[in-house]
């Protein structure tokens, strides 16, 4: 079984980043109707098969939101997340589960949200340094899948490396705990009878040069139903040794905070 870490164990504080974007980690319990309305409006711009009720239900199952705002204070992006504790194969593990995530197209390329997320992961690792910490996510599109290789060294599933049995067990257990029968372990995909949100066609489209990439081709092959809401289950360990240099520096800032 999984258990959610109490919100009070992590400080929510703003971080100022370059390009005048401000990312802030906020407990879900501190969100008001105005903020959640802004979040839904932005999400609804990019995703089909959603509604305020579905969005709010998903949000209520999370612990934190990282909100990205521009100089005017307008919401430029956000990511929801839950912190999960589980015992798997006799080992206690912790995972950060990423939920709904979107950055407005005008700010694509900014790393403000990602750096705040990685710093948060470092602070979480510092609370229980002896316990493995994982990033557990279900991927709606090829751009998100590419983030795994941008920030981590070993991640799964990978187009060149078979998933180790231990990592597969962790993925399966976390996915079963979270999604029950909606998780198809054979395909490694979460597939609901009705989509819980998928990218609108103009955002889901794969450019010709992208389709030639090994990582994009792998994602499309493993999750051909992504356009109708299927989501590929992915996992990577969050540790100094498994992060690429820039991500590792930010992660270690969180370790020291």
Number of C-alpha atoms within 10 A of each C-alpha: 12 17 12 15 15 10 17 8 9 16 12 17 9 15 15 12 15 9 12 12 21 21 28 20 23 20 20 20 12 11 12 9 8 9 13 16 14 15 23 19 14 18 24 18 12 19 20 18 15 15 16 15 10 13 19 14 11 14 19 12 14 20 20 24 27 25 25 26 19 15 11 8 10 10 21 24 24 23 20 24 23 21 24 21 18 19 15 15 11 7 10 13 19 25 28 21 20 20 19 18 18 22 20 15 11 8 15 11 8 14 15 24 26 18 19 25 23 22 22 24 25 26 20 22 23 16 12 12 13 10 15 15 24 23 18 25 23 21 23 26 24 22 16 14 21 14 11 20 17 12 20 20 13 19 21 20 23 17 15 10 10 10 17 10 9 11 17 18 14 20 24 19 20 25 24 17 14 15 14 12 13 15 22 18 16 7 12 20 22 24 21 16 8 10 16 19 23 21 21 16 13 8 14 17 14 17 8 8 8 14 16 11 10 12 20 20 16 18 23 17 10 17 23 14 15 23 21 20 25 26 27 27 24 23 24 24 21 25 18 17 12 16 23 15 13 11 20 21 17 21 26 19 16 20 19 10 10
